[in-house]
Each structure stands twice: as structure tokens, then as C-alpha cells.
Amino acid sequence: MDFSELLIQREALDKLQAEGIQGLKGCPTALRFRQRNSPELLELELLPVGRMHPDCLPPNSQPSCPRCGRLNHPLPKLPILDASTLPEHLDLFRLEDYSNLNLCTGRFVEACQRLGLDGVVFQPLEARAGLSRSPARSAT
């Protein structure tokens, strides 16, 4: 299994949906457990939407893959999201250009904390408007 895949128990998914979290879809898995009373785990379908802001990407970077949209360089040390590409209708999603990065809204974080759900680490990311690169920065 890839670390970008998120599994969730049916009960937790139901609670998040009851909280009004948008765009959550749980898909059945083919997992088998030795225990008889094992939890029902679902894989969350995370749609690829949104992109990194050009300011955090290397200059003269290679174009993204024409088939899947993924970029061929490592995740930036300080990821910055392009605010103009972020969805308003989803609270949990992936980026088009870094599909192994799972992102969520503040609303999703607050719901998880309010419900006492654990097993996921949240890190805030900056989002910037606009698509043009910032002027060159000097190193001091």
C-alpha cells in the first residue's frame, strides 16, 4: 500500500459526513483480518485537484506529465499551494501535480478534532493567489 492512500473506518466516515464534510467517498477494500470482529475499513477516494504555486517550484522545471499531470521533481521543502486552483467543493483531495500529497481544508481538521478522530497528522500549508513567478530573490 502507498502511504498516500487513506483508510477510514465506516463509523468515522459516517461521522464526518454528518458534520457536513464535502466530497468524502469511501470505497470497499479487499483487506482481510484474522480477527472475527474486525472494523470495516474503506479507502477514501481523493480526487486530484489543485496545484503547487510556481514560486515554490524549481526554475526551468520540466513540464508535467501530459497523461497524469504529475511533476518529475521532488516535493518542495516549503510547499506553497496555488490558491486559484484549490477546490471549494471538496474538504479532502490530492494535488494534480503531486498526487501523493493528501490535502484537506481547515473545516476537515476541525471536524476531526471535534470528533476525536486520530491517526492522521495535519500540517498547515501556505496558499498564494496568482500564477506568475515572484521576482528573483537575493540571498543574504
QUIWO-V192505 format. One line per field, one symbol per residue. ss: DSSP state (~ for helix, > for strand, _ for the rest). phi: phi as a letter, one per 20 degrees, with the letter a starting at -180 (. if undefined). burial: I if it has 9 or more other C-alpha atoms within 8 Angstrom, else O. A space follows every 10 residues. Layout:
ss->???
phi->???
burial->???
//
This chain:
ss->______>>>~ ~~~~~~~~__ _____>>>__ __________ >>>>___>__ _>_~~~____ __________ _________> >>~~~_____ _>>>______ _>>>_~~~~~ ~~~~~_____ _____>>>__ __________
phi->.efeeddbfg fffffffffn fenecedfdd fcdfffeefe dcefedfebn bffgfdeffl ffffffednf eecfggfcfc eegfdffedc dbadefecfe decbegffgf ffffemecnc ddcfcfccen defffgdeec
burial->OOOOOOOIII OIIOIIIOOO IIOIOIOOOO OOOOOOOOOO IIIIOIOIII IIIIOIIOOO OOOIIOOOII IOOOOOOOII IIIOOIOOOI IIIIIIIIIO OIOIOOOIIO IIIOOOOOOO OOOOOOIIOO OOOOOOOOOO
//
